[in-house]
Amino acid sequence: MLPFKLVYSPGYFLPIGEHVFPAEKYRLVHERLLAEGIASPEDFLAPAPASDDDILLVHTRDYVHKLKTGTLSASEQLQMEVPYSPELVRAFWLAAGGSILAAQRAVAEGCAFNLGGGFHHAFPGHGEGFCMIHDVAVAIRRLQKDQQIARAMTVDCDVHQGNGTAAIFGGHRANPGRLPSWSGAMFGMHADELAPPPDASVFTISLHQENNYPSWKPPSSIDVNLPDATTDDDYLGWLDNALSSGLRSFAPDLLCYIAGADPYKEDQLGGLALTLEGLKRRDELVFRVARARNIPVMVTFAGGYARKLEDTVTIHCNTVVAAHEVFAASRL
Ligand SMILES: [Zn+2]
């Protein structure tokens, strides 16, 4: 039995047809974890969908209304890059509920996974980059509202910058260095999403390939813009630096780790060059740092578009293995 819970539902499947996003990966990760004995059935928890009130802690009433009534404009649907359907709305509400549950269990038990989620490109008033609802932000806001946490840190290791996260929390830094207000409009931003005031309660870290989507990168608290073809050791050095400097200036009650599988060298949408082993070392580093400081960790999966789907499944399963190694050792 694992020393933490894995939140999962078959309802995480995204009904998006033939798509570069492998919607069946969630089911395959669940099956692999059981087949290889990494997890057993009692390690899993089933989530309930987030409530509309939870979603509205992050997203605008206008956007939520459009999602619930199927009235997104054609350009809003295009920007999301996944085909709208009421079933898809249900899957995203469920993923957000999964992240809330994982965050609650992480605070109670030190670590928990949502075997889904990590939809870090969703903005308050629009979806983009395969992301409709920002499940991690919803979970942070819900736990803040319930006074289970005051301060959270996001550590985003997806190959793509966490633009939605940065836009929602506004980049907690001394000198935000805002882009001119017209910049967002050029990229389909809505007026109420531009230049939010920095939120001193959430610190956002993003390590990503600079030369990749999104072209406009609103500032995180720490952005590490990596060059193309960055390899394991360089990546781990940058991650170590970012975690150290973030945690020198900010003490979170919860660390939300967005464990994207797409920094992998065989990824179709990524241009970094990490190996399977390097990605597992990345996971171990995040978990070791959190454990050493007694910071609860909530994990979500985010992107993964490896040429071979089984590699994406391996990367996600290895994140569970890495957490087991680190958190089991901490109980000795
Ligand atoms: Zn990504």
py3Dmol code that shows the C-alpha trace and the ligand (Angstrom):
import py3Dmol

protein = """\
ATOM      1  CA  MET A   1       0.000   0.000   0.000  1.00  0.00           C
ATOM      2  CA  LEU A   2       1.285   3.448  -0.888  1.00  0.00           C
ATOM      3  CA  PRO A   3       1.895   6.076   1.815  1.00  0.00           C
ATOM      4  CA  PHE A   4      -0.394   8.475  -0.075  1.00  0.00           C
ATOM      5  CA  LYS A   5      -3.646   8.416  -2.039  1.00  0.00           C
ATOM      6  CA  LEU A   6      -4.179   8.453  -5.813  1.00  0.00           C
ATOM      7  CA  VAL A   7      -7.318  10.258  -6.940  1.00  0.00           C
ATOM      8  CA  TYR A   8      -8.678   8.786 -10.170  1.00  0.00           C
ATOM      9  CA  SER A   9     -11.903   8.283 -12.087  1.00  0.00           C
ATOM     10  CA  PRO A  10     -12.662   6.656 -15.457  1.00  0.00           C
ATOM     11  CA  GLY A  11     -14.518   9.935 -16.065  1.00  0.00           C
ATOM     12  CA  TYR A  12     -11.142  11.670 -16.592  1.00  0.00           C
ATOM     13  CA  PHE A  13     -11.246  10.430 -20.182  1.00  0.00           C
ATOM     14  CA  LEU A  14     -11.583  13.467 -22.455  1.00  0.00           C
ATOM     15  CA  PRO A  15     -14.049  12.820 -25.318  1.00  0.00           C
ATOM     16  CA  ILE A  16     -12.063  14.669 -27.988  1.00  0.00           C
ATOM     17  CA  GLY A  17     -11.803  12.066 -30.770  1.00  0.00           C
ATOM     18  CA  GLU A  18      -8.579  11.677 -32.744  1.00  0.00           C
ATOM     19  CA  HIS A  19      -6.249  14.203 -31.130  1.00  0.00           C
ATOM     20  CA  VAL A  20      -2.579  14.660 -30.269  1.00  0.00           C
ATOM     21  CA  PHE A  21      -3.698  14.724 -26.610  1.00  0.00           C
ATOM     22  CA  PRO A  22      -3.861  11.012 -25.630  1.00  0.00           C
ATOM     23  CA  ALA A  23      -7.155  11.094 -23.747  1.00  0.00           C
ATOM     24  CA  GLU A  24      -6.896   7.419 -22.818  1.00  0.00           C
ATOM     25  CA  LYS A  25      -3.629   7.938 -20.902  1.00  0.00           C
ATOM     26  CA  TYR A  26      -5.418   8.284 -17.568  1.00  0.00           C
ATOM     27  CA  ARG A  27      -6.987   4.828 -17.874  1.00  0.00           C
ATOM     28  CA  LEU A  28      -3.672   3.365 -19.063  1.00  0.00           C
ATOM     29  CA  VAL A  29      -1.780   4.861 -16.096  1.00  0.00           C
ATOM     30  CA  HIS A  30      -4.384   3.423 -13.710  1.00  0.00           C
ATOM     31  CA  GLU A  31      -4.095  -0.013 -15.351  1.00  0.00           C
ATOM     32  CA  ARG A  32      -0.275   0.040 -15.394  1.00  0.00           C
ATOM     33  CA  LEU A  33      -0.015   1.075 -11.728  1.00  0.00           C
ATOM     34  CA  LEU A  34      -2.163  -1.918 -10.769  1.00  0.00           C
ATOM     35  CA  ALA A  35      -0.618  -4.376 -13.254  1.00  0.00           C
ATOM     36  CA  GLU A  36       2.924  -3.653 -12.083  1.00  0.00           C
ATOM     37  CA  GLY A  37       1.992  -3.709  -8.408  1.00  0.00           C
ATOM     38  CA  ILE A  38       3.038  -0.069  -7.950  1.00  0.00           C
ATOM     39  CA  ALA A  39      -0.383   0.579  -6.421  1.00  0.00           C
ATOM     40  CA  SER A  40      -3.219  -1.566  -5.128  1.00  0.00           C
ATOM     41  CA  PRO A  41      -6.973  -0.915  -5.361  1.00  0.00           C
ATOM     42  CA  GLU A  42      -7.181   0.561  -1.855  1.00  0.00           C
ATOM     43  CA  ASP A  43      -4.688   3.298  -2.824  1.00  0.00           C
ATOM     44  CA  PHE A  44      -7.270   4.940  -5.099  1.00  0.00           C
ATOM     45  CA  LEU A  45      -9.928   7.487  -4.235  1.00  0.00           C
ATOM     46  CA  ALA A  46     -12.801   8.495  -6.523  1.00  0.00           C
ATOM     47  CA  PRO A  47     -13.421  12.237  -6.876  1.00  0.00           C
ATOM     48  CA  ALA A  48     -16.725  14.072  -7.051  1.00  0.00           C
ATOM     49  CA  PRO A  49     -17.077  16.858  -9.622  1.00  0.00           C
ATOM     50  CA  ALA A  50     -16.227  20.344  -8.424  1.00  0.00           C
ATOM     51  CA  SER A  51     -19.268  22.486  -7.699  1.00  0.00           C
ATOM     52  CA  ASP A  52     -20.025  25.524  -9.842  1.00  0.00           C
ATOM     53  CA  ASP A  53     -19.203  27.645  -6.783  1.00  0.00           C
ATOM     54  CA  ASP A  54     -15.736  26.062  -6.674  1.00  0.00           C
ATOM     55  CA  ILE A  55     -15.157  26.757 -10.374  1.00  0.00           C
ATOM     56  CA  LEU A  56     -16.301  30.369  -9.864  1.00  0.00           C
ATOM     57  CA  LEU A  57     -13.533  30.898  -7.314  1.00  0.00           C
ATOM     58  CA  VAL A  58     -11.234  31.143 -10.362  1.00  0.00           C
ATOM     59  CA  HIS A  59     -13.308  31.486 -13.519  1.00  0.00           C
ATOM     60  CA  THR A  60     -15.604  34.296 -14.606  1.00  0.00           C
ATOM     61  CA  ARG A  61     -19.362  33.927 -14.393  1.00  0.00           C
ATOM     62  CA  ASP A  62     -19.647  34.742 -18.091  1.00  0.00           C
ATOM     63  CA  TYR A  63     -17.220  31.989 -19.129  1.00  0.00           C
ATOM     64  CA  VAL A  64     -18.817  29.382 -16.855  1.00  0.00           C
ATOM     65  CA  HIS A  65     -22.245  30.284 -18.249  1.00  0.00           C
ATOM     66  CA  LYS A  66     -20.983  29.808 -21.804  1.00  0.00           C
ATOM     67  CA  LEU A  67     -19.522  26.410 -20.908  1.00  0.00           C
ATOM     68  CA  LYS A  68     -22.693  25.237 -19.191  1.00  0.00           C
ATOM     69  CA  THR A  69     -24.957  26.402 -22.016  1.00  0.00           C
ATOM     70  CA  GLY A  70     -22.738  25.502 -24.966  1.00  0.00           C
ATOM     71  CA  THR A  71     -22.527  29.106 -26.156  1.00  0.00           C
ATOM     72  CA  LEU A  72     -18.789  29.604 -26.661  1.00  0.00           C
ATOM     73  CA  SER A  73     -18.048  31.512 -29.845  1.00  0.00           C
ATOM     74  CA  ALA A  74     -16.277  29.740 -32.719  1.00  0.00           C
ATOM     75  CA  SER A  75     -13.044  31.570 -31.929  1.00  0.00           C
ATOM     76  CA  GLU A  76     -13.271  30.646 -28.242  1.00  0.00           C
ATOM     77  CA  GLN A  77     -13.685  26.992 -29.226  1.00  0.00           C
ATOM     78  CA  LEU A  78     -10.725  27.224 -31.602  1.00  0.00           C
ATOM     79  CA  GLN A  79      -8.548  28.772 -28.920  1.00  0.00           C
ATOM     80  CA  MET A  80      -9.298  25.862 -26.554  1.00  0.00           C
ATOM     81  CA  GLU A  81      -8.003  23.430 -29.209  1.00  0.00           C
ATOM     82  CA  VAL A  82     -10.286  20.631 -28.027  1.00  0.00           C
ATOM     83  CA  PRO A  83     -13.812  20.132 -29.430  1.00  0.00           C
ATOM     84  CA  TYR A  84     -16.510  21.434 -27.084  1.00  0.00           C
ATOM     85  CA  SER A  85     -19.173  19.053 -25.801  1.00  0.00           C
ATOM     86  CA  PRO A  86     -21.240  18.847 -22.600  1.00  0.00           C
ATOM     87  CA  GLU A  87     -19.362  15.588 -21.829  1.00  0.00           C
ATOM     88  CA  LEU A  88     -16.070  17.470 -22.036  1.00  0.00           C
ATOM     89  CA  VAL A  89     -17.396  20.046 -19.553  1.00  0.00           C
ATOM     90  CA  ARG A  90     -18.237  17.195 -17.157  1.00  0.00           C
ATOM     91  CA  ALA A  91     -14.721  15.735 -17.514  1.00  0.00           C
ATOM     92  CA  PHE A  92     -13.122  19.088 -16.622  1.00  0.00           C
ATOM     93  CA  TRP A  93     -15.433  19.652 -13.622  1.00  0.00           C
ATOM     94  CA  LEU A  94     -14.460  16.148 -12.458  1.00  0.00           C
ATOM     95  CA  ALA A  95     -10.731  16.834 -12.921  1.00  0.00           C
ATOM     96  CA  ALA A  96     -11.128  19.989 -10.820  1.00  0.00           C
ATOM     97  CA  GLY A  97     -12.939  17.986  -8.136  1.00  0.00           C
ATOM     98  CA  GLY A  98     -10.045  15.516  -8.247  1.00  0.00           C
ATOM     99  CA  SER A  99      -7.510  18.248  -7.649  1.00  0.00           C
ATOM    100  CA  ILE A 100      -9.546  19.617  -4.724  1.00  0.00           C
ATOM    101  CA  LEU A 101      -9.666  16.138  -3.163  1.00  0.00           C
ATOM    102  CA  ALA A 102      -5.941  15.540  -3.793  1.00  0.00           C
ATOM    103  CA  ALA A 103      -5.073  18.911  -2.242  1.00  0.00           C
ATOM    104  CA  GLN A 104      -7.184  18.140   0.828  1.00  0.00           C
ATOM    105  CA  ARG A 105      -5.544  14.736   1.248  1.00  0.00           C
ATOM    106  CA  ALA A 106      -2.088  16.210   0.680  1.00  0.00           C
ATOM    107  CA  VAL A 107      -2.618  18.709   3.489  1.00  0.00           C
ATOM    108  CA  ALA A 108      -3.850  15.912   5.773  1.00  0.00           C
ATOM    109  CA  GLU A 109      -1.289  13.241   4.839  1.00  0.00           C
ATOM    110  CA  GLY A 110       1.740  15.001   3.319  1.00  0.00           C
ATOM    111  CA  CYS A 111       1.260  13.939  -0.291  1.00  0.00           C
ATOM    112  CA  ALA A 112      -1.542  13.027  -2.692  1.00  0.00           C
ATOM    113  CA  PHE A 113      -1.927  12.653  -6.434  1.00  0.00           C
ATOM    114  CA  ASN A 114      -4.631  13.604  -8.846  1.00  0.00           C
ATOM    115  CA  LEU A 115      -3.965  11.127 -11.701  1.00  0.00           C
ATOM    116  CA  GLY A 116      -5.181  13.800 -14.111  1.00  0.00           C
ATOM    117  CA  GLY A 117      -5.562  17.566 -14.035  1.00  0.00           C
ATOM    118  CA  GLY A 118      -2.743  20.064 -14.391  1.00  0.00           C
ATOM    119  CA  PHE A 119      -4.696  22.118 -16.940  1.00  0.00           C
ATOM    120  CA  HIS A 120      -2.411  25.108 -16.542  1.00  0.00           C
ATOM    121  CA  HIS A 121      -3.329  26.957 -19.762  1.00  0.00           C
ATOM    122  CA  ALA A 122      -6.888  27.770 -18.650  1.00  0.00           C
ATOM    123  CA  PHE A 123      -7.504  31.458 -17.891  1.00  0.00           C
ATOM    124  CA  PRO A 124     -10.297  32.975 -15.771  1.00  0.00           C
ATOM    125  CA  GLY A 125     -12.351  33.893 -18.835  1.00  0.00           C
ATOM    126  CA  HIS A 126     -11.242  31.508 -21.564  1.00  0.00           C
ATOM    127  CA  GLY A 127      -9.712  28.112 -22.227  1.00  0.00           C
ATOM    128  CA  GLU A 128      -6.739  27.402 -24.442  1.00  0.00           C
ATOM    129  CA  GLY A 129      -4.072  24.801 -25.177  1.00  0.00           C
ATOM    130  CA  PHE A 130      -6.372  21.788 -24.434  1.00  0.00           C
ATOM    131  CA  CYS A 131      -7.327  23.317 -21.067  1.00  0.00           C
ATOM    132  CA  MET A 132     -10.874  24.403 -20.167  1.00  0.00           C
ATOM    133  CA  ILE A 133     -10.744  24.722 -16.365  1.00  0.00           C
ATOM    134  CA  HIS A 134      -7.672  25.453 -14.213  1.00  0.00           C
ATOM    135  CA  ASP A 135      -8.123  22.605 -11.734  1.00  0.00           C
ATOM    136  CA  VAL A 136      -5.001  23.454  -9.704  1.00  0.00           C
ATOM    137  CA  ALA A 137      -6.049  27.076  -9.196  1.00  0.00           C
ATOM    138  CA  VAL A 138      -9.561  25.936  -8.251  1.00  0.00           C
ATOM    139  CA  ALA A 139      -8.083  23.585  -5.640  1.00  0.00           C
ATOM    140  CA  ILE A 140      -5.858  26.328  -4.191  1.00  0.00           C
ATOM    141  CA  ARG A 141      -8.743  28.776  -3.959  1.00  0.00           C
ATOM    142  CA  ARG A 142     -11.050  26.188  -2.390  1.00  0.00           C
ATOM    143  CA  LEU A 143      -8.512  25.253   0.311  1.00  0.00           C
ATOM    144  CA  GLN A 144      -7.825  28.930   0.995  1.00  0.00           C
ATOM    145  CA  LYS A 145     -11.559  29.548   1.298  1.00  0.00           C
ATOM    146  CA  ASP A 146     -11.876  26.617   3.741  1.00  0.00           C
ATOM    147  CA  GLN A 147      -8.849  27.979   5.641  1.00  0.00           C
ATOM    148  CA  GLN A 148      -7.004  24.691   5.178  1.00  0.00           C
ATOM    149  CA  ILE A 149      -4.085  26.630   3.689  1.00  0.00           C
ATOM    150  CA  ALA A 150      -3.107  30.279   3.505  1.00  0.00           C
ATOM    151  CA  ARG A 151      -0.228  30.136   1.019  1.00  0.00           C
ATOM    152  CA  ALA A 152       0.496  27.856  -1.920  1.00  0.00           C
ATOM    153  CA  MET A 153       3.347  27.397  -4.374  1.00  0.00           C
ATOM    154  CA  THR A 154       2.925  25.972  -7.865  1.00  0.00           C
ATOM    155  CA  VAL A 155       5.919  24.159  -9.381  1.00  0.00           C
ATOM    156  CA  ASP A 156       5.174  23.665 -13.051  1.00  0.00           C
ATOM    157  CA  CYS A 157       7.531  21.305 -14.884  1.00  0.00           C
ATOM    158  CA  ASP A 158       5.463  20.911 -18.049  1.00  0.00           C
ATOM    159  CA  VAL A 159       7.464  21.835 -21.171  1.00  0.00           C
ATOM    160  CA  HIS A 160       4.983  24.665 -21.846  1.00  0.00           C
ATOM    161  CA  GLN A 161       4.886  27.764 -19.678  1.00  0.00           C
ATOM    162  CA  GLY A 162       2.039  27.914 -17.136  1.00  0.00           C
ATOM    163  CA  ASN A 163       0.428  30.980 -18.664  1.00  0.00           C
ATOM    164  CA  GLY A 164      -2.989  30.413 -17.087  1.00  0.00           C
ATOM    165  CA  THR A 165      -1.444  29.991 -13.639  1.00  0.00           C
ATOM    166  CA  ALA A 166       0.593  33.161 -14.063  1.00  0.00           C
ATOM    167  CA  ALA A 167      -2.438  35.102 -15.286  1.00  0.00           C
ATOM    168  CA  ILE A 168      -4.636  33.914 -12.403  1.00  0.00           C
ATOM    169  CA  PHE A 169      -2.150  34.580  -9.608  1.00  0.00           C
ATOM    170  CA  GLY A 170      -0.441  37.565 -11.129  1.00  0.00           C
ATOM    171  CA  GLY A 171       3.190  36.672 -10.452  1.00  0.00           C
ATOM    172  CA  HIS A 172       4.157  37.355  -6.828  1.00  0.00           C
ATOM    173  CA  ARG A 173       7.381  39.304  -7.264  1.00  0.00           C
ATOM    174  CA  ALA A 174       8.874  42.612  -6.240  1.00  0.00           C
ATOM    175  CA  ASN A 175       8.833  44.062  -9.726  1.00  0.00           C
ATOM    176  CA  PRO A 176       6.233  42.318 -11.852  1.00  0.00           C
ATOM    177  CA  GLY A 177       7.384  43.986 -15.069  1.00  0.00           C
ATOM    178  CA  ARG A 178       3.954  43.915 -16.672  1.00  0.00           C
ATOM    179  CA  LEU A 179       3.537  43.850 -20.402  1.00  0.00           C
ATOM    180  CA  PRO A 180       1.597  46.748 -21.919  1.00  0.00           C
ATOM    181  CA  SER A 181      -2.131  46.252 -21.534  1.00  0.00           C
ATOM    182  CA  TRP A 182      -2.671  45.740 -25.261  1.00  0.00           C
ATOM    183  CA  SER A 183      -0.376  42.705 -25.367  1.00  0.00           C
ATOM    184  CA  GLY A 184      -2.989  40.296 -24.081  1.00  0.00           C
ATOM    185  CA  ALA A 185      -5.628  41.501 -26.485  1.00  0.00           C
ATOM    186  CA  MET A 186      -3.419  40.394 -29.343  1.00  0.00           C
ATOM    187  CA  PHE A 187      -3.566  36.846 -28.025  1.00  0.00           C
ATOM    188  CA  GLY A 188      -7.292  36.608 -27.433  1.00  0.00           C
ATOM    189  CA  MET A 189      -7.266  37.728 -23.820  1.00  0.00           C
ATOM    190  CA  HIS A 190     -10.346  39.293 -22.312  1.00  0.00           C
ATOM    191  CA  ALA A 191     -10.245  42.650 -20.555  1.00  0.00           C
ATOM    192  CA  ASP A 192     -10.909  41.158 -17.128  1.00  0.00           C
ATOM    193  CA  GLU A 193      -7.905  38.820 -17.466  1.00  0.00           C
ATOM    194  CA  LEU A 194      -5.297  41.478 -18.121  1.00  0.00           C
ATOM    195  CA  ALA A 195      -2.742  42.469 -15.524  1.00  0.00           C
ATOM    196  CA  PRO A 196      -4.357  41.095 -12.359  1.00  0.00           C
ATOM    197  CA  PRO A 197      -2.876  42.424  -9.138  1.00  0.00           C
ATOM    198  CA  PRO A 198      -0.110  40.113  -7.859  1.00  0.00           C
ATOM    199  CA  ASP A 199      -1.441  37.639  -5.289  1.00  0.00           C
ATOM    200  CA  ALA A 200       0.937  37.512  -2.343  1.00  0.00           C
ATOM    201  CA  SER A 201      -0.576  34.210  -1.182  1.00  0.00           C
ATOM    202  CA  VAL A 202       0.460  32.148  -4.233  1.00  0.00           C
ATOM    203  CA  PHE A 203       3.989  31.837  -5.598  1.00  0.00           C
ATOM    204  CA  THR A 204       4.284  30.437  -9.115  1.00  0.00           C
ATOM    205  CA  ILE A 205       7.337  28.693 -10.595  1.00  0.00           C
ATOM    206  CA  SER A 206       7.445  27.550 -14.220  1.00  0.00           C
ATOM    207  CA  LEU A 207      10.324  25.711 -15.935  1.00  0.00           C
ATOM    208  CA  HIS A 208       9.630  25.488 -19.632  1.00  0.00           C
ATOM    209  CA  GLN A 209      11.073  25.615 -23.120  1.00  0.00           C
ATOM    210  CA  GLU A 210      11.292  29.290 -24.084  1.00  0.00           C
ATOM    211  CA  ASN A 211      10.853  28.657 -27.790  1.00  0.00           C
ATOM    212  CA  ASN A 212       7.448  26.977 -27.540  1.00  0.00           C
ATOM    213  CA  TYR A 213       3.760  27.678 -26.900  1.00  0.00           C
ATOM    214  CA  PRO A 214       2.513  29.992 -25.431  1.00  0.00           C
ATOM    215  CA  SER A 215       4.074  32.804 -27.431  1.00  0.00           C
ATOM    216  CA  TRP A 216       2.915  35.380 -24.874  1.00  0.00           C
ATOM    217  CA  LYS A 217       4.087  34.290 -21.442  1.00  0.00           C
ATOM    218  CA  PRO A 218       2.576  36.340 -18.615  1.00  0.00           C
ATOM    219  CA  PRO A 219       5.121  36.518 -15.787  1.00  0.00           C
ATOM    220  CA  SER A 220       5.209  33.822 -13.122  1.00  0.00           C
ATOM    221  CA  SER A 221       6.960  34.563  -9.826  1.00  0.00           C
ATOM    222  CA  ILE A 222       9.905  32.622 -11.282  1.00  0.00           C
ATOM    223  CA  ASP A 223      10.096  31.746 -14.961  1.00  0.00           C
ATOM    224  CA  VAL A 224      12.974  29.562 -16.125  1.00  0.00           C
ATOM    225  CA  ASN A 225      13.110  29.933 -19.899  1.00  0.00           C
ATOM    226  CA  LEU A 226      15.078  26.904 -21.034  1.00  0.00           C
ATOM    227  CA  PRO A 227      16.869  26.686 -24.382  1.00  0.00           C
ATOM    228  CA  ASP A 228      15.954  24.031 -26.928  1.00  0.00           C
ATOM    229  CA  ALA A 229      17.349  20.543 -26.307  1.00  0.00           C
ATOM    230  CA  THR A 230      18.129  21.115 -22.610  1.00  0.00           C
ATOM    231  CA  THR A 231      19.346  17.805 -21.157  1.00  0.00           C
ATOM    232  CA  ASP A 232      18.878  16.086 -17.782  1.00  0.00           C
ATOM    233  CA  ASP A 233      21.704  17.581 -15.736  1.00  0.00           C
ATOM    234  CA  ASP A 234      21.151  21.161 -16.884  1.00  0.00           C
ATOM    235  CA  TYR A 235      17.420  20.847 -16.284  1.00  0.00           C
ATOM    236  CA  LEU A 236      17.915  19.448 -12.788  1.00  0.00           C
ATOM    237  CA  GLY A 237      20.354  22.244 -11.960  1.00  0.00           C
ATOM    238  CA  TRP A 238      17.828  24.878 -13.010  1.00  0.00           C
ATOM    239  CA  LEU A 239      15.034  23.164 -11.103  1.00  0.00           C
ATOM    240  CA  ASP A 240      17.155  22.959  -7.972  1.00  0.00           C
ATOM    241  CA  ASN A 241      17.975  26.681  -8.270  1.00  0.00           C
ATOM    242  CA  ALA A 242      14.361  27.678  -8.834  1.00  0.00           C
ATOM    243  CA  LEU A 243      13.106  25.646  -5.863  1.00  0.00           C
ATOM    244  CA  SER A 244      15.839  26.991  -3.590  1.00  0.00           C
ATOM    245  CA  SER A 245      15.302  30.608  -4.491  1.00  0.00           C
ATOM    246  CA  GLY A 246      11.506  30.279  -4.373  1.00  0.00           C
ATOM    247  CA  LEU A 247      11.559  28.653  -0.953  1.00  0.00           C
ATOM    248  CA  ARG A 248      14.059  31.210   0.358  1.00  0.00           C
ATOM    249  CA  SER A 249      11.508  33.960  -0.149  1.00  0.00           C
ATOM    250  CA  PHE A 250       8.215  32.120   0.325  1.00  0.00           C
ATOM    251  CA  ALA A 251       6.967  29.499   2.816  1.00  0.00           C
ATOM    252  CA  PRO A 252       3.965  27.648   1.325  1.00  0.00           C
ATOM    253  CA  ASP A 253       1.435  25.512   3.206  1.00  0.00           C
ATOM    254  CA  LEU A 254       0.957  23.426   0.047  1.00  0.00           C
ATOM    255  CA  LEU A 255       3.153  22.748  -2.978  1.00  0.00           C
ATOM    256  CA  CYS A 256       1.226  21.986  -6.172  1.00  0.00           C
ATOM    257  CA  TYR A 257       3.505  20.011  -8.477  1.00  0.00           C
ATOM    258  CA  ILE A 258       2.441  20.036 -12.135  1.00  0.00           C
ATOM    259  CA  ALA A 259       4.385  17.019 -13.398  1.00  0.00           C
ATOM    260  CA  GLY A 260       4.092  17.393 -17.160  1.00  0.00           C
ATOM    261  CA  ALA A 261       5.471  14.442 -19.129  1.00  0.00           C
ATOM    262  CA  ASP A 262       6.335  16.561 -22.161  1.00  0.00           C
ATOM    263  CA  PRO A 263       9.920  17.714 -21.376  1.00  0.00           C
ATOM    264  CA  TYR A 264      10.747  14.196 -22.659  1.00  0.00           C
ATOM    265  CA  LYS A 265      13.153  14.037 -25.606  1.00  0.00           C
ATOM    266  CA  GLU A 266      10.661  11.968 -27.649  1.00  0.00           C
ATOM    267  CA  ASP A 267       7.752  14.369 -27.136  1.00  0.00           C
ATOM    268  CA  GLN A 268       5.917  15.575 -30.246  1.00  0.00           C
ATOM    269  CA  LEU A 269       5.045  18.999 -28.785  1.00  0.00           C
ATOM    270  CA  GLY A 270       8.210  19.589 -26.778  1.00  0.00           C
ATOM    271  CA  GLY A 271      11.757  20.522 -27.696  1.00  0.00           C
ATOM    272  CA  LEU A 272      13.651  19.635 -24.542  1.00  0.00           C
ATOM    273  CA  ALA A 273      15.770  16.489 -24.309  1.00  0.00           C
ATOM    274  CA  LEU A 274      15.125  14.860 -20.949  1.00  0.00           C
ATOM    275  CA  THR A 275      15.366  11.077 -20.663  1.00  0.00           C
ATOM    276  CA  LEU A 276      12.953   8.813 -18.804  1.00  0.00           C
ATOM    277  CA  GLU A 277      15.529   8.573 -16.027  1.00  0.00           C
ATOM    278  CA  GLY A 278      16.041  12.343 -15.956  1.00  0.00           C
ATOM    279  CA  LEU A 279      12.300  12.905 -15.589  1.00  0.00           C
ATOM    280  CA  LYS A 280      12.179  10.520 -12.651  1.00  0.00           C
ATOM    281  CA  ARG A 281      15.107  12.350 -11.038  1.00  0.00           C
ATOM    282  CA  ARG A 282      13.158  15.583 -11.577  1.00  0.00           C
ATOM    283  CA  ASP A 283      10.217  14.121  -9.656  1.00  0.00           C
ATOM    284  CA  GLU A 284      12.479  12.868  -6.876  1.00  0.00           C
ATOM    285  CA  LEU A 285      14.055  16.312  -6.530  1.00  0.00           C
ATOM    286  CA  VAL A 286      10.693  18.038  -6.069  1.00  0.00           C
ATOM    287  CA  PHE A 287       9.558  15.428  -3.539  1.00  0.00           C
ATOM    288  CA  ARG A 288      12.842  15.473  -1.613  1.00  0.00           C
ATOM    289  CA  VAL A 289      12.811  19.251  -1.311  1.00  0.00           C
ATOM    290  CA  ALA A 290       9.191  19.239  -0.110  1.00  0.00           C
ATOM    291  CA  ARG A 291       9.791  16.400   2.352  1.00  0.00           C
ATOM    292  CA  ALA A 292      12.879  18.059   3.799  1.00  0.00           C
ATOM    293  CA  ARG A 293      10.807  21.165   4.578  1.00  0.00           C
ATOM    294  CA  ASN A 294       7.629  19.331   5.597  1.00  0.00           C
ATOM    295  CA  ILE A 295       5.601  20.945   2.838  1.00  0.00           C
ATOM    296  CA  PRO A 296       2.579  18.897   1.718  1.00  0.00           C
ATOM    297  CA  VAL A 297       2.637  18.085  -2.019  1.00  0.00           C
ATOM    298  CA  MET A 298      -0.315  17.752  -4.358  1.00  0.00           C
ATOM    299  CA  VAL A 299       0.621  16.268  -7.756  1.00  0.00           C
ATOM    300  CA  THR A 300      -1.156  16.658 -11.092  1.00  0.00           C
ATOM    301  CA  PHE A 301      -0.058  15.259 -14.465  1.00  0.00           C
ATOM    302  CA  ALA A 302      -0.533  17.861 -17.288  1.00  0.00           C
ATOM    303  CA  GLY A 303       0.826  17.236 -20.813  1.00  0.00           C
ATOM    304  CA  GLY A 304       2.542  14.278 -22.447  1.00  0.00           C
ATOM    305  CA  TYR A 305       2.647  13.640 -26.182  1.00  0.00           C
ATOM    306  CA  ALA A 306       5.432  11.087 -26.604  1.00  0.00           C
ATOM    307  CA  ARG A 307       5.703   9.422 -29.986  1.00  0.00           C
ATOM    308  CA  LYS A 308       5.005   6.150 -28.171  1.00  0.00           C
ATOM    309  CA  LEU A 309       2.050   6.480 -25.806  1.00  0.00           C
ATOM    310  CA  GLU A 310       3.578   3.878 -23.491  1.00  0.00           C
ATOM    311  CA  ASP A 311       6.437   6.294 -22.761  1.00  0.00           C
ATOM    312  CA  THR A 312       3.985   8.953 -21.568  1.00  0.00           C
ATOM    313  CA  VAL A 313       2.345   6.319 -19.358  1.00  0.00           C
ATOM    314  CA  THR A 314       5.769   5.288 -18.023  1.00  0.00           C
ATOM    315  CA  ILE A 315       6.691   8.900 -17.176  1.00  0.00           C
ATOM    316  CA  HIS A 316       3.438   9.431 -15.261  1.00  0.00           C
ATOM    317  CA  CYS A 317       3.760   6.082 -13.436  1.00  0.00           C
ATOM    318  CA  ASN A 318       7.362   6.893 -12.536  1.00  0.00           C
ATOM    319  CA  THR A 319       6.168  10.041 -10.747  1.00  0.00           C
ATOM    320  CA  VAL A 320       4.159   7.778  -8.432  1.00  0.00           C
ATOM    321  CA  VAL A 321       7.202   5.499  -7.974  1.00  0.00           C
ATOM    322  CA  ALA A 322       9.408   8.502  -7.163  1.00  0.00           C
ATOM    323  CA  ALA A 323       6.954   9.776  -4.552  1.00  0.00           C
ATOM    324  CA  HIS A 324       6.771   6.310  -3.017  1.00  0.00           C
ATOM    325  CA  GLU A 325      10.545   6.110  -2.720  1.00  0.00           C
ATOM    326  CA  VAL A 326      10.825   9.550  -1.128  1.00  0.00           C
ATOM    327  CA  PHE A 327       7.789   9.506   1.162  1.00  0.00           C
ATOM    328  CA  ALA A 328       8.142   5.879   2.277  1.00  0.00           C
ATOM    329  CA  ALA A 329      11.720   6.664   3.322  1.00  0.00           C
ATOM    330  CA  SER A 330      10.499   9.650   5.353  1.00  0.00           C
ATOM    331  CA  ARG A 331       8.404   7.376   7.564  1.00  0.00           C
ATOM    332  CA  LEU A 332      11.307   5.245   8.761  1.00  0.00           C
TER     333      LEU A 332
END
"""
ligand_1 = """\
1
ZN
Zn 2.606 20.880 -22.038
"""
view = py3Dmol.view(width=600, height=400)
view.addModel(protein, "pdb")
view.setStyle({"model": 0}, {"cartoon": {"style": "trace"}})
view.addModel(ligand_1, "xyz")
view.setStyle({"model": 1}, {"stick": {}})
view.zoomTo()
view.show()
